[in-house]
Amino acid sequence: MTSQALLTITAGVFLSLASGMSYGSPLTLSQALRLAQQNDPWLTKSQHIQEATMAKQIAAGTLPDPKMSVGLANLPTDTFDFDQEPMTQFKVGVAQMFPRGDSLQLKQQQLKLQSQQHPFLRQDRKAKVAVTVSQLWLDAYLAQESIALINRNRGLFEQLSGVAQASYASAMGKSRQQDIVRAQLELTRLDDRLTNLKQQQEMRLQALSEWTSDAFISEIKPSNIKGRIASPTMVSSYSVNRLTLSRKLPHLHLLKRQLVFTKNSTPQTLAKYFMQHPAVKALDQQIQANQTEIKLAEQKYKPEWGVNASYSYRDDDPNGNDRADFFSVGVTFDLPLFTTNRQDKEVQAAASQAEAIKTEKWLLLRNMMARFETAKVQLKRLDQRLSLYQSQLLPQMHQQAEAALTAYTNDEGDFAEVVRARIAELNAEIDALTINVAKQKTIAQLNYFLITK
């Protein structure tokens, strides 16, 4: 093989490196996160639920409406004359019921606690959305850049195939027919990898569009809560049919680095820290609301009181004598005597529900601590692998590929070895990219646990 052939291959490599993919209106990760939070109807739903609960809280503190009654009493059925009988009367009454014990105040307190969990739920939702969108964006980015790497290297394999065919046709080198077949086979395998990666890229972009799309946003009525979600202003620029991502891999900032890299953290320290996490604080609000439910159930041991008053008008008698009108007043109350199968069970049910929420809290804390420690270990090992690839593996793979190519051009090497070396170098570059992307995904996962102020 001549030096001119080597120059041809090298020139092909540089041309393919300069080509790359064409991207328009690239969407950065920070833009995707901002769009996802602007266009998340769940946040608006949470605000509406909070508003509804706050309105119920005010209504719950109000006495039930008084009841008014109007009627004719003791009307004679023989003549239906209003003045015939002395007990015939036109009666107007009013009654007012008073709930048991402190039921009104406790119900208000319970609804207030329930409404106060929604700000924590929204904080947790935003953090979870950030993780989900980061994962999808980074997965799509990995597929996009893997495609770019393969496209940049594909030109080299095309040049190798052409040179092998020319060498075989001229019978001046060591090229064999199997070298030509091997080159074509590798090109076909690269095409298959490209198809698979494009499928992954399109799937991730479609999944990402769920979060960045403004579909049905105009149908959602904004909340009246101060600080409600702003209307999206930039999402229309990112149609999913032509969505492309930024070519630059973002390096996410790790929150609370000292908590991640410290060697002195204990389960007690982590548990104390995670107690302030929005997801845990939302459960704390539920626990307090359920404790209030127990007190509310205990009020049913107390009687429900009511007062009533009525005024009865009587007509004059048939002789024209005046008849005195009547005024009545009374008190009603129930007697909670049979409490075993009702009040006792309601208190027991409320207590069990409160304990169930407490158990859910401890399960959440245990799960968060385990996932946090897992992500810590993963980040540490990914850092080590990335350093190994950048400092040793990638340079060594490149040297091996160059050495194999040089040996082949000097008719001292095997074509199959050149192909294997180039494939190994390409795989190493994709592996390094995968590790770097996995590192950013792990940081995004860790940041979910580290949002506590």
MOWOGI-V165417 format. One record per helix or strand of 3 or more residues. SS is the DSSP state (hx for helix, st for strand). FROM is the first residue (numbers start at 1). TO is the last residue. Records with the same first field share a line. If there is no record, write none. Layout:
SS->FROM-TO ; FROM-TO
This chain:
hx->3-19 ; 29-38 ; 41-60 ; 103-170 ; 177-212 ; 217-219 ; 235-237 ; 240-242 ; 257-261 ; 267-274 ; 278-301 ; 343-409 ; 415-449
st->67-73 ; 89-98 ; 305-313 ; 326-333
